[in-house]
Amino acid sequence: KWHVYNTSNSQELYFVEDNLQKVQDQEFRQLKFCPVIHNGYVFLMTSLGNKVKVWKIEENKIRYVNMQAIDHWIESIEWIHNGSKIMLCCSKDAYDESGYGNYWINEWQIQIWDLQLWECPKLYVVPAFILGARNRYLPTMDIHNGLRLRDINYINSNAECLVLNYDGKGGLLMLKNYDLKLWYYVNVLENCFQPFPSFIDAIEDVNVSSDQQLISIRNGLVFQSMFIPGSNRLLVYDETHTLYEYVLQEDNSNWKILKHREDLDDRSVDDEESIGDDKEYADIDDDKEYADFDDEEFIYDDKEYTDNDEELIDEEFILDYDYACINNNPIFVQLIEKDQACRLKVITGQQQSFPAQFHHILDQQYDYCFIFEDLHSVILIATHEQDIKITQLMNFLSQKDDEQQYKTLCQHSSLNNVNYISVNGSFYRKTDDTLIVVLEEIFAKKRNEVIWMTVVTINLCDGKSMSYTDEDHFKFWYCIYKDENCIITLVQDLLNHEFIKCYQIGNDVTQTKIVAKQEVVYKKGLTCKITLPINQSTDTFQFQSAALKISHEELIEYWGETVGNAFDQVTQKYDGTNLLIMIDKGKDFLLYSRYGIALMKGNKNRTQFIDSQFSYNKGNLWSQKFGLKFNGMTKNIEMYEIATMKLHRTLPFYYFDVVGFKWNLKHSSFVVYNEDRYQSCIIEQV
């Protein structure tokens, strides 16, 4: 229930019917005040389910003006055009987190309603879920791996566009300025969507000023923000319970404290009247204090952008990013667009020194880059609709462009009628000098999406290649685990049946093949144990499965004490789990959830939980010396010994949220990274 008050006299305003009788139990999900007073009236808008109502405030009463029923569920409502129009954002159908139904449609409608005519002259359709990787954004029906549309803002000042926020990834959708009522942007999103620069991420909310010249992007450090209507003044309420005013003018960009924490415990950021005239102004010190890391030396690879860096932001656009420890020296590569050319930025992290950086201007446009510890060259991949080109760039550590050598390894064309191909990952297998590239071939048309998985293997010695495409096609395809020898996936076919599928990767002579396939029946639950071969020439790939929803004694009887107890402990800790996958290699094992989240690490009969707020070291899953975890709540890196599974050391780390780790071969240093923000850090002298 909502309550509306007049802040000038602290009087509550009531909703009334035409006969001026008070409306009892007036409920709605959203309420928005019109930013401009029209004809002496204050208008507000409410929505509940699929209905939106407009009200006006007069004589301390809220009276009904008009109502519109919408065919679809209303996700959000906004006033636009200074209150002359409203924007309704509607999802076609609700989706189910446990899986799709045949009714589900990957679409949101953005309806622009004219209040005077009470009609909808403009209607835009955008995808509800997209896949966002390497600055390419494509619609997807995979709700578990895709980014969901969270916020929409409308701008129609100098250029008509939508500001879209997909789970923290934001950008502008440029709208065609033609006199058409319906625009369908689902299949052409990639060509029309302009992402924000890569350093703008973790977006929680977007606000647009009244004159539509300024956009405010809010992240997790700010609780609430808003533009004061009719001005370029921004109010911000942060995690310290302090309210700030930001006056956005050309030569004035200093924060000003309006009220401190003790004055704002019970007040709203919207309560401008409560601020009063006793404003306290002070500059905010941007210096940050970080914990003492003792003898650990940090080489931090990330840019702090300022107002003077606008040219840099416009010119440099990161397409892809990778890292490796070559000869125990950490190497980072970034595939970037700069000065209308595709470039490779190389960053070398020498010990006891800051990273050295240099650029290579590449021979053509590329979309992906990969480097590996045992391969002293860069793999570059270019995609175009149904075709990809895989190129090897030698001598990339030389700073002279004339010493670079390009070698075309493979040109692959899909045999299926697909819209586009994306690269899921790449590996180098030193034992037989084989490069492996895993592809997703996607066909998308309005309400349907079909995915094929393809594995390309290339012998780097003689240049021979072979490609394997799974004859089955899927609604969604999720990779739980992959390395240079095998791929383990969770897939859903077109009949909504889900399977665990395991592939053994071949080479230029031996074809990649399916070695295990098991249907997932969630009513019974499923436990799987997959044993990876240590020696590829002598050991075999093993797959076992059993029901999950059975007694503790039955788990022990089927799996044995160590494995059975591991399954039982995870089931007890994570209530509602219906699929557990154990990947076993030698003395070690990892226990994964349905979507590849590591829940437990084990060595022999010793185990350790990996809680949901932790990131586990994906770069070295089978390290025999140390394991690494990052606690996102405490901002600590936790190092523990594999042999004992006990905590060895804790390192405070406040620079960014870590999603992965990578040791060098000697375990004397490691790299932490955040893929979404292209940030990385070298931690030495471990």
Secondary structure, DSSP 8 states (H G I E B T S, - for coil): ---EEETTTTEEEEEE-TT--B-TT---SEEEE-SS-BTTBEEEEEEETTEEEEEEEETTEEEEEEEEE-SSEEEEEEEEGGGTEEEEEEESS---TT---TT----EEEEEEETTTTEEEEEEEE-SEEEEETTEEEE-S-TTTSEEEEEEEEEESSSEEEEEEETTEEEEEE---SS-SEEE-STTHHHHEEE--TT--S--EEEE-TTS--EEEE-TTEEEEEE-TTSSEEEEEETTS-EEEEE-BTTB--EEEEE-GGG-TT--TT-GGGG-S----------------TT--EEEE-----GGGHHHHHH-EEEEEEEEEETTEEEEEEEEEETTEEEEEEEE--TTS--EEEEEE-SS--SEEEEETTEEEEEEEEEETTEEEEEEEESTTSS-GGG-EEEEEEEEE-SS--SEEEEEEEEEEGGGTEEEEEEEEEEEETTEEEEEEEEEEEETTT--EEEEE-S--EEEEEEEEE-SSEEEEEEEETTS-EEEEEEE---SSS--EEEEEEE--TTT-EEEEEE--SSTTT---EEEEE-SSS-HHHHHHHH-HHHHHHHHHHHHHSTT--EEEEEEETTEEEEE-TTS-EEEEEETTEEEE--TTEEE-GGGTT-SSEEEEEETTTTEEEEEETTTTEEEEEEE--SS---EEEE-TTSS-EEEEETTTTEEEEE---
